[in-house]
């Protein structure tokens, strides 16, 4: 599994490049440049320095004593990605891709964002490196994530509302891709998750795998092994970054999708549970589709999980049964938010709460139970307090 994707960008039958000819040359150039730069000692030294000095790595592996006392299933740990600069795991990938783009001589970055955390991280890194930054964000998400919109603008980003389609992450990706095709000579598309055409799923996973690598090292330092690892899954970057270094371990890996308001079509974002394979945003993967094959509307209280597809590597992991995929409802996520704030004094992102919500389904374990706390919840207070969206 660690050898994937293959030379054509496939994880088993998933992935690939399903794009117009106008974009194919740019993707081939991107793949070639990425492989060259990634192997460079100079780049790796710069990357590790930025992750340490700017992003704030390593993040703690935090023993959640009061959660452990409540659930009585074993020692529960939280991988504290919420303590990264800008408040989420997104900064890992943004630092990597922006440094890479700078080495290619690109002067402009375009990105998409749903919950706003990827947009904020992109804007911050662009400010750090002196790059022009344009962030596309669905109009619905702009309404419900005003704090992050303001943060992006303070960093100097041009935040462009997307009013087409569902006005969420799917549509923001469409607009970012159009921009990149039009301005490919000067612009790098800094995609935020393990989605899209090859080489993006591989690139983003490799920039995020530091999460799992640190976790394995931290567990080893305390003479422990992971029995169960949980992470939320929308596009799937935080989960891919956590799971990838554990694929060859005995740990049970569980990804949690957004069960939304109901199991009915259009009322959840549980792609791997209710979807079927198809093509979206340049990759063959699981999608939520209606009976006519059109992309289904999605819903989640967590904007970062409100997406009709999933990264192709997750689709492969599902079919190979290496990773299990569960769902947590909007109500369960809200309850998990309350639980973690009151029991541990930690304000989690609603995305991460989907993973916390599934602790009550875990049986007693001999080893560590690790939840990837992918982001912090300041951005979600309006949603939780019932502000209109």
N, C-alpha and C positions, 0 to 999 in steps of 0.2 A: 504493500500500500504506500510505503514511503517513496517508491519509485515513480509514482504518478504525479502529473499527467504524462501521457506518452508524447512522442515527438509531434503529434498533431493536436495536442491539447485536450485529449480525452481521458476521463476517469471512467474506465470501462466504456460504456456506450454514451456517457454524459459529457457535456462540455463542447469543445470544438469552436469553430468560427462560422457563424451563420450571419454574414454581414454583406452589405452591398460591395461591389467591386471598388468603389471609391474609398472604402475604408480598409480593404484587405492589405494594401501595400503599407499603410500606416501601422497596422497590427503586426505585420511581418518585421518591419523595422523596429517596432517596440520590443518584440520578443528578442531579436538579435541583440539590441542594445542592452536590454535588461540582463541577459545571460552574461554578457561581457562585463558590465558594471558590477553585478552581484558578486562575481568571482574576484573582484579587485580588492586587494588588501587595503588600499587607500580608502575605498568606499566603505568597507566594513569598519575601519577605524573611525571614520567620520560618523557613521551611523551609530555606533555604540556610544560615542561621545555625546551626540545629540540626545539619544535616548536617556542617557544618564543625567546630563546637565540641564537639558531643556524639558524633556518629558517627565523626568522624576523617577526613572527606574533604578533599581528593582522596586516593585510594589510589594507590600507585606502579604504574607499568608497568615491571616488573622484567625486565631482560635476563638470561635464564637461560643463562649462558655454558657451563656444563658439560653441560647438556642439548643445547645447540647443538653442542658438540663431539662428543657421542655420536651424534646422529642425522644430522648432516651434510646437512640439508635446507634450511638457511637460518637466519636469526636468530630464535630462539624467545623470546617474551616471555610473562610471566605477569602478568595483571591481578590485583593483590593484594587481592581482597575479603576474604581471610582476616585482613587487618590492620585491618578495621573494628572498632569497639567491639562487643563480644559475639562477635566471631569469624566473621562471615559477612555476605554481602550482604543478609541479611534485615532488618537495621537500617534500610536506606534506605526500604523500604516502611512499616516500623513507625513511624518518625518521621513520615512523611507522613500516614498514616492517623490516628495518634493526635492530631496537631496538628489535623487536619480534624475529628475527633470532638469535641475540646475546643471548637472554634469553634462547633459545633452545640449545645453545652451538655450533651453526653453525659457521664455520670459513671462509667460502667462499660464495660469492654472484655471481650469474649470472643474467644478465638482457638483454633485447632487447631494441633497440631504433630506432626511425624513424627520427624525426627532431633533435635528439640529446639531447633534454632537459632532458628526463628521464635518459639517459646515464650519463649526467653531474651530475645530482642530485644524482644518485646512486653512482657514483665515489666519489663525495664529502662526502657523508655520510659514505661510507666505509673507506675513509681516516680518518674521524673523529673517527670512532669506531675501527679502526685497522683491518679491514676485507679485505681479498683478493677479488678483483673485476674483473670480466670478462664481457665485454659488446659486444654483437653481433649486428652488424649494416650492413644493406644492402649496397653493393658496390656502388649502385646508390646514396644512401643517404650520404655515406661517401664523394663522390665527391661534392655534393651540400651543405654539412654542415661541411666544413673543420674547421671552427672556433670551433665548439663544439667537433670535434674529438681531436683537440689540447688540449682543456680544459680537456677532460677526461684523456688524457695521462699525463698531468701535475699533476692531482690528483692521478696518479699511476695505472690507470685502464689498463687492457689488452684489447684493442679494436680489435675485430676479424671480418674481412670483410666476408660478405656472398655473394657468387657469383652465387648461384642457383636461379632458378625461375625468378621473376621480380626484384630481388636484392633490395627489399624494406622491409618494416616493417613485412609483412606477413612471409617472408622467415627468417627474423631475429628471430621471435618468434619460428619458427620451430627448428632452431638451438639451441636456449636457452632451449627449452623443452628437446631436445636430450641430451644436456649436463647435465641437472638436473637429468634425469632418470639414467644416468651413474654414477653420483656422489652424490646421494641423501643423503648419510649418513653425508657428510661434508658440503653440499651445500644447500642454499636456493635460489629458483628462485624468484627474486623480479620483478614480472610482473608489467608493467607500466600503464595499463589501466583496465577498468572494463570488461575485456574479459577473455577468458579461462575457464577452468572447475571450478566448485564449490570447494573450497570457495573463489576463487580469486575475482569474481565480487563483492561479499559482502565485502570482506576485503578492497579492494581498495576504494569502495564507502565510507565505514566507515572512512577511513583515509582521504578522501577528503571532507567529509561533513562539515568540519570546515569552508569551504568557504561560504556555504549558512547560516550556523549558525551565523557566524560573520555578514553577510550581514543583516539578520533579526534583530539582536541586534543593529546594527548601524542605520538602518532605524527607529527602535523604539525609539532610543535615540534622533532622530531629529523629532519625532512625524510624521513619514511618513509610508506609506505602499507601497509595490511594486505593480504596475499594470501589468507590462510586464518585463520578465527576458529573456535575450538572451545569448546563449553560443554556441560556435562551437562544432561540434561532429565529431570525427574520430572513435576511439574506444569508447570514451565518458566519460573519467574520470572527466574532469573539469566540464562538464555539469551535470553529476550525482552528483558531490559534491555540485554544486550550487542548483540544482533542488530539491534534496531529502528533505531538511528541509522546502521547500515551497509546498510540495505536498498537505498539508492540508489547504493551503491558497487559496485566490481567484485570485492570480496572474496568468496571462497567461504565460506559460512556452514555449519557442521556442528554439529548437535546430537547428543549421544551419550546413548542410553538405557541402562537397566540390563538387560544380557543375562542376569543372574542365574546360576543354576547350570546351566541347560540351555535348549534351545529348546522344550522341552515345555511345554504349558499348565500354569499354576500354578507354574512354576519360573523365571519372569523377570518383568520389569516393562516390557517393550519395547512400549509401546502403539502407537506409530506404525508399527512393523514388523509386529506380529502382530494388531493390533486392527482394528476396523471401526467406522463411525460409529454413535453412539447417544447417549442422554441420561443424564447423571449429574450430581448436584449442581447442577441448574438450567441446564445448558448442553448444547448439541448439539456433540459432539466425538468424536474417536476414543476407543474404549474396548476394554479386553480383556474379551471375552465368551465364554461357552461356547456350545455348539450350541443350547442352549435360550434364549439371549439373556440369561442371568443373568451378573452381574459375576464375572469369573474371579478366583480367588485369585492373588496376586502374591508375588514373592520378589526380594529384593535384599540383598546384604551392606550396602548403604548405605540406612539407614532413610528418608532424605529422598527417595529415588527409588522407594520401595516404594508405588506408587500405580497404580490400574488405569485412570486417564484421563490427559488432558494438556490444557493450555490450548487453547481453540478457535483462537487466532491461530496456534499451531503447526500445527494441523490444516490451516488455510488455506495456510500457508507450504509445508507438505508437498505438498499437491495442486497448488499453483502452481509447484512445483519451485524456489522461490527459496532454500529451505534444504534441505540433505540431512540425513537422520537415520540414524545408525549405531548399533551396539550395542557394548558392552564387557562381558565376563563378570565375575563375581565374582573369579575368579582373576586376570584381567587388571588389575582395579582394585587388588587387593592387591599385585600386582607393581609397579604404578605408584606406589603409596604408598612402597614400599621404594626405588624408583628416586629419587623426588624427595627423600626424607629424606636419603639417602646422598649424592646428587650436588649438591644445592643447600642442604641444611640447613634445609629447609622441611617442616613437618608438615602435610600436606594432609588435608582431609576426604575420606572415602571417596566421597562424591558427586563431588567435583571430580576424583578419581583416574580416573573413567571417561573424562573428557576427556583427561587426560594419557596414558592408556593408548593412545589412538589416534594419537599422534604417529608411531608406527612405520609407519602406513599412509599418511602424507603423502609426496608426491613433492617433489623439490627445488623451492624457490620463490624468485622474485626479490625478493619483499617480505617484510614481517614476518609471522611465524606467531604468533598470539596465542591463549593458553589462558586462559579465565576461571577463575581459581582462586577458586571461590565461597565457600570456607570452610576453617577450620583443623581439624586432626584430633584434638585432645585428646579429644574426645567419643568417638572410635572406638577408643581403645586397648584397651578391654575386648574388643571384637569381634575385633580383630587378634591379641590375645594368647590368644584362645580361651576367654574366660570364658563360662560357660553362659548361654543366653538362653531 
